[in-house]
Amino acid sequence: MKPDFQRDLIPRDDALRLIGALNEMKDKAHKAAQQWELLTEDGQVPVAPSFTVLLQHATDAQELSRDVLRLTTGFARSPLHATRDGSTVLKHLALAATMSSHAAPYFAETAEHALALLRATNPADRHYLTNNMVHDHATGRAYLRRTSESLRDAGKELEDHLGFQRFLAQLTRPGGPPKPPPPSPGGHHR
């Protein structure tokens, strides 16, 4: 029978594969949050915002959300989530799944407002639609940033777990823990 701490370890190859997938999705979410701009370079709302571009933001956010949900579901179905560190990883993944799921509707509403703005003639309606469009787009980007942060935190948890495994491997190696390195030449002895 394995000692308790060994049963609580996530296999290294599984952790490395998951870290790779997390980093890829984290980078996608971060890049989208940084690059999907609504405002012009001088901070103004474009006179005629592109419905097609804004709808593409919604489509891409939906695809990212689907990928995060699939990864989270796969991890939740695996025995890996039952470990102490695995449950923390699952908590971060669940938050990433929630945040990514919220992003896409905000981008879709941004596109809807942009389309309505093109047809609006009343200044009060244009003002209302413009404000909602800016708010919704900024909110969608904020959800993508939170998605990226949660994916980053899940990856960091796994990296820390692998560091702990390396530490344990050194302690349990025949002959005991490794000897400290010799003092550097010219170094001071205490």
Residue, then its C-alpha position, 0 to 999 in steps of 0.5 A: m500500500k502506498p503511503d498517504f502522500q503518494r496517493d495524493l500525487i498527480p502523475r507528472d505526465d498528466a500534470l505536464r499535459l494539463i499545464g500545457a493545455l492551461n497555458e494555451m487557453k490562458d494565453k488565448a484569453h489574455k490575448a483576446a482581452q488585450q487585443w479586442e478593442l472597441l474604442t479608437e486609438d484616441g479613446q472614442v467610440p467609432v462612428a460605425p462600429s463593425f457588427t461583423v468584427l464584434l460578432q466575431h469576438a462573441t464567436d471566439a469567446q464562445e469557442l474559448s468557453r467551450d474549450v475551458l468547459r471541456l477541459t474542466t469537465g475532463f479534469a472533474r471526471s478524472p481521479l486527479h481532482a480527488t487529490r488535495d492539490g487536484s481539488t484546488v486545480l478544479k476550483h480554479l478551473a470551475l471559476a475559469a469556466t464560469m468567467s469564460s461562459h459569461a464573456a461571450p454573451y457580453f460580446a454578442e450584446t455589444a454586436e447587437h448594440a452596434l447593429a442597432l446604433l447603425r439604424a438609430t437616428n434619435p440622439a438619446d437612443r444613440h447615446y444609450l446604445t453607445n454607452n451600453m455597447v462600451h459597457d458590454h464590451a469592457t465587461g466581456r474583456a474583463y471576464l476574459r481577463r478573469t478567465s486567464e487569471s484563473l487558468r494561470d492560477a490552476g497552472k501555478e498550482l500544478e507547477d507547485h505540485l510538481g515542485f513538491q514531487r521533486f522535493l519528495a523524490q529527493l527525500t525518499r531517494p536511497g541514501g537520504p536527502p542530497k548533500p548540500p553543495p560544497p562552499s564556493p571557492g573563495g567563499h566564507h565559511r560559517 
